[in-house]
């Protein structure tokens, strides 16, 4: 009987230690930053006017890969990360304004917002290529812009910029690392 009592005490001790660890981890989770990621084409009208529907899909896929790269880096850095999804508004100019995007972030519960707009040019074959990015990083509550800069896409890469998912993901991770290093 004495041995059985010892086993019960050990089990209770392990259970109590588990509860203590869980309770201690709750405050850390409560202090995690909530970050909304908003990636867009700088000139969406230009993308919509592309003759080839496949080029439009390539741009959308590329931007989605950029978003995935940004989100992964912040997630790995213990942020609670979500994307904006389609940001809607009455008119294109309103929908794309900082105020509107910040409102969407605030309503989604974000403390922080990373907004990255990609300007596309065309290569010699007339295909869209990413050339310039505009990065903004906001504290949502006070709408304080922490970082605002234009980035040559070529600065982020060692290779030629083409519309591939792999390259978009690399750009997204480079952008997120830049934000983390400078904030």
C-alpha positions in Angstrom: 0.0 0.0 0.0 2.8 2.4 0.8 4.2 2.0 -2.8 0.8 2.8 -4.3 0.5 6.0 -2.2 4.0 7.0 -3.5 2.9 6.5 -7.1 -0.3 8.6 -6.5 1.9 11.4 -5.0 4.2 11.3 -8.0 1.3 11.5 -10.4 -0.2 14.4 -8.5 3.2 16.2 -8.5 3.5 15.8 -12.2 -0.1 17.0 -12.8 0.5 20.0 -10.5 3.8 20.8 -12.3 2.0 20.6 -15.6 -0.7 23.0 -14.4 1.9 25.4 -13.1 3.8 25.4 -16.5 0.5 26.0 -18.3 -0.5 28.9 -16.0 2.9 30.5 -16.4 2.7 30.3 -20.2 -0.7 32.0 -20.3 0.7 35.6 -19.7 3.3 35.1 -22.4 0.6 34.2 -24.9 -1.6 37.1 -23.8 1.2 39.5 -24.5 1.8 38.3 -28.1 1.5 40.9 -30.7 -1.3 40.6 -33.2 -0.1 41.5 -36.7 -2.1 41.9 -39.9 -0.3 41.5 -43.2 -1.6 43.4 -46.3 0.2 42.8 -49.6 -1.0 44.5 -52.8 -0.1 45.5 -56.3 0.9 49.1 -56.3 -1.0 49.7 -59.6 -3.9 47.2 -59.6 -5.5 48.9 -62.7 -2.3 48.2 -64.6 -2.4 44.5 -63.6 -6.1 44.2 -64.6 -5.2 45.6 -68.0 -2.8 42.9 -68.8 -3.8 41.2 -72.0 -3.0 37.7 -70.8 -5.2 36.3 -68.1 -2.4 34.0 -67.1 -0.1 37.0 -66.4 -2.9 38.3 -64.0 -2.9 34.9 -62.3 0.9 34.9 -62.0 0.8 38.3 -60.3 -1.9 37.2 -57.9 0.1 34.0 -57.1 3.3 36.0 -56.7 1.7 38.4 -54.3 0.2 35.5 -52.3 3.7 34.0 -52.0 5.1 37.4 -50.7 2.3 37.4 -48.1 3.1 33.8 -47.1 6.8 34.7 -46.6 6.0 37.7 -44.4 3.5 35.7 -42.4 5.9 32.8 -41.8 8.7 35.0 -40.5 6.4 36.8 -38.0 4.8 33.6 -36.9 8.2 32.1 -36.2 9.0 35.2 -34.2 5.9 34.4 -31.9 3.5 37.0 -33.4 -0.1 36.1 -33.9 -0.4 36.7 -37.7 -3.3 37.0 -40.0 -3.8 38.4 -43.5 -6.2 41.1 -44.5 -8.0 39.1 -47.1 -9.7 41.2 -49.7 -9.9 44.7 -48.3 -13.1 46.3 -49.6 -14.4 49.9 -49.7 -16.7 52.0 -51.8 -14.0 53.1 -54.2 -10.5 52.0 -55.1 -8.9 55.0 -53.6 -10.7 54.6 -50.3 -10.0 50.9 -50.2 -6.3 51.4 -50.6 -5.9 54.4 -48.2 -3.9 53.9 -45.1 -6.8 54.9 -42.9 -9.1 52.3 -44.4 -6.5 49.5 -44.1 -5.7 50.6 -40.5 -9.4 50.4 -39.8 -9.6 46.9 -41.2 -6.6 45.9 -39.1 -8.1 47.4 -35.9 -11.4 45.7 -36.5 -9.6 42.4 -36.9 -7.9 42.8 -33.6 -4.4 43.7 -34.8 -1.9 45.7 -32.8 0.5 46.0 -35.8 0.2 46.2 -39.5 2.7 45.4 -42.2 1.6 46.8 -45.6 3.8 46.0 -48.7 2.9 47.3 -52.1 4.7 46.0 -55.2 5.1 48.0 -58.3 5.4 46.0 -61.5 7.2 46.8 -64.7 7.6 44.7 -67.8 10.4 42.6 -69.1 11.5 42.5 -72.8 8.7 39.9 -73.4 6.1 42.1 -72.0 5.6 40.0 -68.9 5.1 41.8 -65.5 8.2 41.8 -63.2 8.4 43.1 -59.7 10.5 46.2 -59.5 9.8 48.4 -56.5 8.2 47.8 -53.1 6.7 50.3 -50.7 6.9 49.0 -47.1 4.9 50.5 -44.2 4.8 49.2 -40.7 2.2 50.7 -38.3 1.3 50.5 -34.6 -2.5 50.3 -35.2 -3.8 51.8 -31.9 -2.1 55.2 -32.4 -1.8 54.8 -36.1 1.9 55.4 -35.7 3.9 54.6 -38.8 7.1 53.0 -37.5 8.7 52.2 -40.8 8.0 53.7 -44.2 10.4 53.1 -47.1 10.7 52.2 -50.7 12.7 49.1 -51.5 14.2 48.1 -54.9 13.2 44.5 -55.3 16.7 43.8 -56.6 18.1 44.8 -53.2 16.2 41.9 -51.6 17.4 39.3 -54.1 20.5 37.8 -55.6 18.6 36.6 -58.7 16.5 38.1 -61.4 13.0 39.1 -60.3 10.5 36.9 -62.0 6.9 36.0 -61.1 7.5 32.7 -59.3 6.1 31.6 -55.9 9.6 30.8 -54.7 10.9 34.2 -55.4 7.8 35.9 -54.0 8.3 33.9 -50.8 11.9 35.0 -50.6 10.9 38.6 -51.0 8.3 38.3 -48.3 10.8 36.8 -45.8 13.3 39.5 -46.6 10.7 42.2 -46.0 9.6 40.7 -42.7 13.2 40.3 -41.5 13.8 44.0 -42.4 10.8 45.0 -40.3 11.9 42.9 -37.4 15.5 44.3 -37.5 14.3 47.9 -37.7 11.5 48.0 -35.3 
